[in-house]
């Protein structure tokens, strides 16, 4: 298990630090876990043009937030927040 972001390109490290900063302001944070393709180094950034239309597929970030005990939200509540950050 990686415990740093060093395996990611600098621009992705910066984006994840910005996202984590937003999360820290929103909840009483215990831990932030990155999982999925970015954690394993198998993320994809694919962009191409066909017939004058630009198509792109970019792996998203899968992040698990673990809050400290005493967090005011119900234990069963899961929040899905979408952050739209342009990669190009």
C-alpha positions as CSV (number, residue, x, y, z in Angstrom):
1,X,0.0,0.0,0.0
2,X,1.3,3.4,-1.0
3,X,1.3,5.9,1.8
4,X,2.2,8.9,-0.3
5,X,1.3,10.5,-3.6
6,X,4.8,10.4,-5.0
7,X,3.8,7.8,-7.7
8,X,1.5,10.3,-9.3
9,X,2.4,13.1,-11.6
10,X,2.8,16.5,-10.0
11,X,-0.5,18.0,-11.3
12,X,-2.5,15.1,-9.9
13,X,-0.7,15.4,-6.5
14,X,-1.7,19.1,-6.5
15,X,-5.3,18.3,-7.3
16,X,-5.5,15.7,-4.6
17,X,-4.0,18.1,-2.0
18,X,-6.7,20.7,-3.1
19,X,-9.5,18.2,-2.7
20,X,-8.2,17.1,0.7
21,X,-8.1,20.7,1.8
22,X,-11.8,21.1,1.0
23,X,-12.5,17.9,2.8
24,X,-10.6,19.0,5.9
25,X,-12.7,22.1,6.1
26,X,-16.0,20.1,5.9
27,X,-15.5,17.2,8.4
28,X,-13.7,16.2,11.5
29,X,-11.2,14.1,9.7
30,X,-9.5,10.9,10.8
31,X,-8.1,9.6,7.5
32,X,-8.3,10.0,3.7
33,X,-7.8,7.0,1.6
34,X,-7.2,7.1,-2.2
35,X,-8.2,3.8,-3.9
36,X,-8.9,2.7,-7.4
37,X,-6.9,3.3,-10.5
38,X,-5.0,6.4,-9.2
39,X,-3.9,4.5,-6.1
40,X,-2.6,1.5,-8.1
41,X,-1.0,3.6,-10.8
42,X,-3.4,2.5,-13.6
43,X,-5.3,5.7,-14.2
44,X,-6.2,6.7,-17.7
45,X,-6.2,10.0,-19.5
46,X,-7.3,9.5,-23.1
47,X,-8.4,12.3,-25.4
48,X,-9.0,12.2,-29.2
49,X,-11.0,14.0,-31.9
50,X,-13.2,12.2,-34.3
51,X,-15.4,14.0,-36.9
52,X,-14.7,17.3,-35.3
53,X,-15.9,16.2,-31.9
54,X,-13.5,15.9,-28.9
55,X,-13.9,12.7,-26.8
56,X,-12.1,12.1,-23.6
57,X,-11.9,9.5,-20.9
58,X,-10.2,10.5,-17.7
59,X,-10.1,8.3,-14.6
60,X,-11.7,9.9,-11.6
61,X,-10.5,9.9,-8.0
62,X,-12.0,7.4,-5.7
63,X,-11.6,8.7,-2.1
64,X,-12.7,7.2,1.2
65,X,-13.1,9.7,4.0
66,X,-13.0,8.3,7.6
67,X,-14.2,10.7,10.2
68,X,-13.3,10.9,13.8
69,X,-15.7,9.7,16.5
70,X,-17.9,12.6,17.5
71,X,-18.6,13.6,14.0
72,X,-22.2,15.0,14.0
73,X,-23.4,13.1,11.0
74,X,-25.3,9.8,11.4
75,X,-23.0,6.7,11.2
76,X,-24.9,5.3,8.2
77,X,-24.8,8.5,6.2
78,X,-22.6,8.5,3.1
79,X,-22.1,11.6,1.2
80,X,-21.2,11.7,-2.5
81,X,-19.5,14.9,-3.5
82,X,-18.5,15.5,-7.1
83,X,-15.5,17.7,-7.8
84,X,-15.1,18.8,-11.4
85,X,-11.4,19.6,-12.0
86,X,-10.2,19.9,-15.6
87,X,-7.1,17.8,-16.3
88,X,-6.1,19.4,-19.6
